[in-house]
């Protein structure tokens, strides 16, 4: 909270601020980010190898290949084994263990009736 040249420090105590407010602003004014330490954040084309589905998003992933998009852009290419377009959970083709007739079904057939009767 700013109150007439005073500020609250990290411990909840009010202290007097002297000079130009905020005091730290003149120290960082005109400085830029350091060079060479930030990742290369750019648009990347991701390709689902199971169904050839492509989507473009921004990423820092390192790629070796480039792909020419339909709109003429040339973007870095990252190949995926599966995506939301091909994963059974997202496509609705996932099989439930309850419906497969395996061990769970055998257990329910064997002990389900006796547990319900008690």
MODELLER restraints for C-alpha pairs under 7 A, 6 or more apart:
rsr = mdl.restraints
at = mdl.atoms
rsr.add(forms.Gaussian(group=physical.xy_distance, feature=features.Distance(at['CA:1:A'], at['CA:7:A']), mean=6.36, stdev=0.5))
rsr.add(forms.Gaussian(group=physical.xy_distance, feature=features.Distance(at['CA:1:A'], at['CA:8:A']), mean=6.85, stdev=0.5))
rsr.add(forms.Gaussian(group=physical.xy_distance, feature=features.Distance(at['CA:5:A'], at['CA:16:A']), mean=6.29, stdev=0.5))
rsr.add(forms.Gaussian(group=physical.xy_distance, feature=features.Distance(at['CA:5:A'], at['CA:17:A']), mean=5.31, stdev=0.5))
rsr.add(forms.Gaussian(group=physical.xy_distance, feature=features.Distance(at['CA:6:A'], at['CA:14:A']), mean=6.47, stdev=0.5))
rsr.add(forms.Gaussian(group=physical.xy_distance, feature=features.Distance(at['CA:6:A'], at['CA:15:A']), mean=5.67, stdev=0.5))
rsr.add(forms.Gaussian(group=physical.xy_distance, feature=features.Distance(at['CA:6:A'], at['CA:16:A']), mean=4.67, stdev=0.5))
rsr.add(forms.Gaussian(group=physical.xy_distance, feature=features.Distance(at['CA:6:A'], at['CA:17:A']), mean=5.30, stdev=0.5))
rsr.add(forms.Gaussian(group=physical.xy_distance, feature=features.Distance(at['CA:7:A'], at['CA:14:A']), mean=5.60, stdev=0.5))
rsr.add(forms.Gaussian(group=physical.xy_distance, feature=features.Distance(at['CA:7:A'], at['CA:15:A']), mean=5.78, stdev=0.5))
rsr.add(forms.Gaussian(group=physical.xy_distance, feature=features.Distance(at['CA:7:A'], at['CA:16:A']), mean=6.77, stdev=0.5))
rsr.add(forms.Gaussian(group=physical.xy_distance, feature=features.Distance(at['CA:7:A'], at['CA:17:A']), mean=6.82, stdev=0.5))
rsr.add(forms.Gaussian(group=physical.xy_distance, feature=features.Distance(at['CA:8:A'], at['CA:14:A']), mean=4.52, stdev=0.5))
rsr.add(forms.Gaussian(group=physical.xy_distance, feature=features.Distance(at['CA:8:A'], at['CA:15:A']), mean=6.40, stdev=0.5))
rsr.add(forms.Gaussian(group=physical.xy_distance, feature=features.Distance(at['CA:39:A'], at['CA:60:A']), mean=6.09, stdev=0.5))
rsr.add(forms.Gaussian(group=physical.xy_distance, feature=features.Distance(at['CA:40:A'], at['CA:60:A']), mean=5.46, stdev=0.5))
rsr.add(forms.Gaussian(group=physical.xy_distance, feature=features.Distance(at['CA:41:A'], at['CA:58:A']), mean=6.55, stdev=0.5))
rsr.add(forms.Gaussian(group=physical.xy_distance, feature=features.Distance(at['CA:41:A'], at['CA:59:A']), mean=5.42, stdev=0.5))
rsr.add(forms.Gaussian(group=physical.xy_distance, feature=features.Distance(at['CA:41:A'], at['CA:60:A']), mean=4.62, stdev=0.5))
rsr.add(forms.Gaussian(group=physical.xy_distance, feature=features.Distance(at['CA:42:A'], at['CA:58:A']), mean=5.15, stdev=0.5))
rsr.add(forms.Gaussian(group=physical.xy_distance, feature=features.Distance(at['CA:42:A'], at['CA:59:A']), mean=5.67, stdev=0.5))
rsr.add(forms.Gaussian(group=physical.xy_distance, feature=features.Distance(at['CA:42:A'], at['CA:60:A']), mean=6.54, stdev=0.5))
rsr.add(forms.Gaussian(group=physical.xy_distance, feature=features.Distance(at['CA:43:A'], at['CA:56:A']), mean=6.55, stdev=0.5))
rsr.add(forms.Gaussian(group=physical.xy_distance, feature=features.Distance(at['CA:43:A'], at['CA:57:A']), mean=5.45, stdev=0.5))
rsr.add(forms.Gaussian(group=physical.xy_distance, feature=features.Distance(at['CA:43:A'], at['CA:58:A']), mean=4.15, stdev=0.5))
rsr.add(forms.Gaussian(group=physical.xy_distance, feature=features.Distance(at['CA:43:A'], at['CA:59:A']), mean=6.19, stdev=0.5))
rsr.add(forms.Gaussian(group=physical.xy_distance, feature=features.Distance(at['CA:43:A'], at['CA:75:A']), mean=6.92, stdev=0.5))
rsr.add(forms.Gaussian(group=physical.xy_distance, feature=features.Distance(at['CA:44:A'], at['CA:56:A']), mean=5.59, stdev=0.5))
rsr.add(forms.Gaussian(group=physical.xy_distance, feature=features.Distance(at['CA:44:A'], at['CA:57:A']), mean=5.66, stdev=0.5))
rsr.add(forms.Gaussian(group=physical.xy_distance, feature=features.Distance(at['CA:44:A'], at['CA:58:A']), mean=5.76, stdev=0.5))
rsr.add(forms.Gaussian(group=physical.xy_distance, feature=features.Distance(at['CA:44:A'], at['CA:59:A']), mean=6.16, stdev=0.5))
rsr.add(forms.Gaussian(group=physical.xy_distance, feature=features.Distance(at['CA:44:A'], at['CA:75:A']), mean=5.78, stdev=0.5))
rsr.add(forms.Gaussian(group=physical.xy_distance, feature=features.Distance(at['CA:44:A'], at['CA:76:A']), mean=5.17, stdev=0.5))
rsr.add(forms.Gaussian(group=physical.xy_distance, feature=features.Distance(at['CA:44:A'], at['CA:77:A']), mean=6.18, stdev=0.5))
rsr.add(forms.Gaussian(group=physical.xy_distance, feature=features.Distance(at['CA:45:A'], at['CA:54:A']), mean=6.59, stdev=0.5))
rsr.add(forms.Gaussian(group=physical.xy_distance, feature=features.Distance(at['CA:45:A'], at['CA:55:A']), mean=5.70, stdev=0.5))
rsr.add(forms.Gaussian(group=physical.xy_distance, feature=features.Distance(at['CA:45:A'], at['CA:56:A']), mean=4.42, stdev=0.5))
rsr.add(forms.Gaussian(group=physical.xy_distance, feature=features.Distance(at['CA:45:A'], at['CA:57:A']), mean=6.67, stdev=0.5))
rsr.add(forms.Gaussian(group=physical.xy_distance, feature=features.Distance(at['CA:45:A'], at['CA:75:A']), mean=6.14, stdev=0.5))
rsr.add(forms.Gaussian(group=physical.xy_distance, feature=features.Distance(at['CA:45:A'], at['CA:76:A']), mean=6.04, stdev=0.5))
rsr.add(forms.Gaussian(group=physical.xy_distance, feature=features.Distance(at['CA:45:A'], at['CA:77:A']), mean=4.98, stdev=0.5))
rsr.add(forms.Gaussian(group=physical.xy_distance, feature=features.Distance(at['CA:45:A'], at['CA:78:A']), mean=6.28, stdev=0.5))
rsr.add(forms.Gaussian(group=physical.xy_distance, feature=features.Distance(at['CA:46:A'], at['CA:54:A']), mean=5.61, stdev=0.5))
rsr.add(forms.Gaussian(group=physical.xy_distance, feature=features.Distance(at['CA:46:A'], at['CA:55:A']), mean=5.43, stdev=0.5))
rsr.add(forms.Gaussian(group=physical.xy_distance, feature=features.Distance(at['CA:46:A'], at['CA:56:A']), mean=6.16, stdev=0.5))
rsr.add(forms.Gaussian(group=physical.xy_distance, feature=features.Distance(at['CA:46:A'], at['CA:77:A']), mean=5.93, stdev=0.5))
rsr.add(forms.Gaussian(group=physical.xy_distance, feature=features.Distance(at['CA:46:A'], at['CA:78:A']), mean=4.86, stdev=0.5))
rsr.add(forms.Gaussian(group=physical.xy_distance, feature=features.Distance(at['CA:46:A'], at['CA:79:A']), mean=5.86, stdev=0.5))
rsr.add(forms.Gaussian(group=physical.xy_distance, feature=features.Distance(at['CA:46:A'], at['CA:80:A']), mean=6.77, stdev=0.5))
rsr.add(forms.Gaussian(group=physical.xy_distance, feature=features.Distance(at['CA:47:A'], at['CA:53:A']), mean=5.75, stdev=0.5))
rsr.add(forms.Gaussian(group=physical.xy_distance, feature=features.Distance(at['CA:47:A'], at['CA:54:A']), mean=4.59, stdev=0.5))
rsr.add(forms.Gaussian(group=physical.xy_distance, feature=features.Distance(at['CA:47:A'], at['CA:55:A']), mean=6.82, stdev=0.5))
rsr.add(forms.Gaussian(group=physical.xy_distance, feature=features.Distance(at['CA:47:A'], at['CA:78:A']), mean=6.20, stdev=0.5))
rsr.add(forms.Gaussian(group=physical.xy_distance, feature=features.Distance(at['CA:47:A'], at['CA:79:A']), mean=4.83, stdev=0.5))
rsr.add(forms.Gaussian(group=physical.xy_distance, feature=features.Distance(at['CA:47:A'], at['CA:80:A']), mean=5.78, stdev=0.5))
rsr.add(forms.Gaussian(group=physical.xy_distance, feature=features.Distance(at['CA:48:A'], at['CA:54:A']), mean=6.38, stdev=0.5))
rsr.add(forms.Gaussian(group=physical.xy_distance, feature=features.Distance(at['CA:48:A'], at['CA:79:A']), mean=6.17, stdev=0.5))
rsr.add(forms.Gaussian(group=physical.xy_distance, feature=features.Distance(at['CA:48:A'], at['CA:80:A']), mean=4.80, stdev=0.5))
rsr.add(forms.Gaussian(group=physical.xy_distance, feature=features.Distance(at['CA:48:A'], at['CA:81:A']), mean=5.93, stdev=0.5))
rsr.add(forms.Gaussian(group=physical.xy_distance, feature=features.Distance(at['CA:48:A'], at['CA:82:A']), mean=5.58, stdev=0.5))
rsr.add(forms.Gaussian(group=physical.xy_distance, feature=features.Distance(at['CA:48:A'], at['CA:83:A']), mean=6.01, stdev=0.5))
rsr.add(forms.Gaussian(group=physical.xy_distance, feature=features.Distance(at['CA:49:A'], at['CA:79:A']), mean=6.46, stdev=0.5))
rsr.add(forms.Gaussian(group=physical.xy_distance, feature=features.Distance(at['CA:49:A'], at['CA:80:A']), mean=5.89, stdev=0.5))
rsr.add(forms.Gaussian(group=physical.xy_distance, feature=features.Distance(at['CA:49:A'], at['CA:81:A']), mean=5.50, stdev=0.5))
rsr.add(forms.Gaussian(group=physical.xy_distance, feature=features.Distance(at['CA:49:A'], at['CA:82:A']), mean=6.90, stdev=0.5))
rsr.add(forms.Gaussian(group=physical.xy_distance, feature=features.Distance(at['CA:50:A'], at['CA:81:A']), mean=6.41, stdev=0.5))
rsr.add(forms.Gaussian(group=physical.xy_distance, feature=features.Distance(at['CA:50:A'], at['CA:82:A']), mean=6.41, stdev=0.5))
rsr.add(forms.Gaussian(group=physical.xy_distance, feature=features.Distance(at['CA:50:A'], at['CA:86:A']), mean=6.90, stdev=0.5))
rsr.add(forms.Gaussian(group=physical.xy_distance, feature=features.Distance(at['CA:51:A'], at['CA:86:A']), mean=6.86, stdev=0.5))
rsr.add(forms.Gaussian(group=physical.xy_distance, feature=features.Distance(at['CA:63:A'], at['CA:76:A']), mean=6.12, stdev=0.5))
rsr.add(forms.Gaussian(group=physical.xy_distance, feature=features.Distance(at['CA:63:A'], at['CA:77:A']), mean=6.29, stdev=0.5))
rsr.add(forms.Gaussian(group=physical.xy_distance, feature=features.Distance(at['CA:63:A'], at['CA:78:A']), mean=6.06, stdev=0.5))
rsr.add(forms.Gaussian(group=physical.xy_distance, feature=features.Distance(at['CA:65:A'], at['CA:76:A']), mean=5.90, stdev=0.5))
rsr.add(forms.Gaussian(group=physical.xy_distance, feature=features.Distance(at['CA:65:A'], at['CA:77:A']), mean=5.34, stdev=0.5))
rsr.add(forms.Gaussian(group=physical.xy_distance, feature=features.Distance(at['CA:66:A'], at['CA:74:A']), mean=6.48, stdev=0.5))
rsr.add(forms.Gaussian(group=physical.xy_distance, feature=features.Distance(at['CA:66:A'], at['CA:75:A']), mean=5.50, stdev=0.5))
rsr.add(forms.Gaussian(group=physical.xy_distance, feature=features.Distance(at['CA:66:A'], at['CA:76:A']), mean=4.34, stdev=0.5))
rsr.add(forms.Gaussian(group=physical.xy_distance, feature=features.Distance(at['CA:66:A'], at['CA:77:A']), mean=5.06, stdev=0.5))
rsr.add(forms.Gaussian(group=physical.xy_distance, feature=features.Distance(at['CA:67:A'], at['CA:74:A']), mean=5.55, stdev=0.5))
rsr.add(forms.Gaussian(group=physical.xy_distance, feature=features.Distance(at['CA:67:A'], at['CA:75:A']), mean=5.48, stdev=0.5))
rsr.add(forms.Gaussian(group=physical.xy_distance, feature=features.Distance(at['CA:67:A'], at['CA:76:A']), mean=6.21, stdev=0.5))
rsr.add(forms.Gaussian(group=physical.xy_distance, feature=features.Distance(at['CA:67:A'], at['CA:77:A']), mean=5.79, stdev=0.5))
rsr.add(forms.Gaussian(group=physical.xy_distance, feature=features.Distance(at['CA:68:A'], at['CA:74:A']), mean=4.42, stdev=0.5))
rsr.add(forms.Gaussian(group=physical.xy_distance, feature=features.Distance(at['CA:68:A'], at['CA:75:A']), mean=6.49, stdev=0.5))
rsr.add(forms.Gaussian(group=physical.xy_distance, feature=features.Distance(at['CA:84:A'], at['CA:90:A']), mean=5.63, stdev=0.5))
rsr.add(forms.Gaussian(group=physical.xy_distance, feature=features.Distance(at['CA:85:A'], at['CA:91:A']), mean=6.56, stdev=0.5))
rsr.add(forms.Gaussian(group=physical.xy_distance, feature=features.Distance(at['CA:88:A'], at['CA:94:A']), mean=4.66, stdev=0.5))
rsr.add(forms.Gaussian(group=physical.xy_distance, feature=features.Distance(at['CA:98:A'], at['CA:104:A']), mean=6.24, stdev=0.5))
rsr.add(forms.Gaussian(group=physical.xy_distance, feature=features.Distance(at['CA:98:A'], at['CA:105:A']), mean=6.28, stdev=0.5))
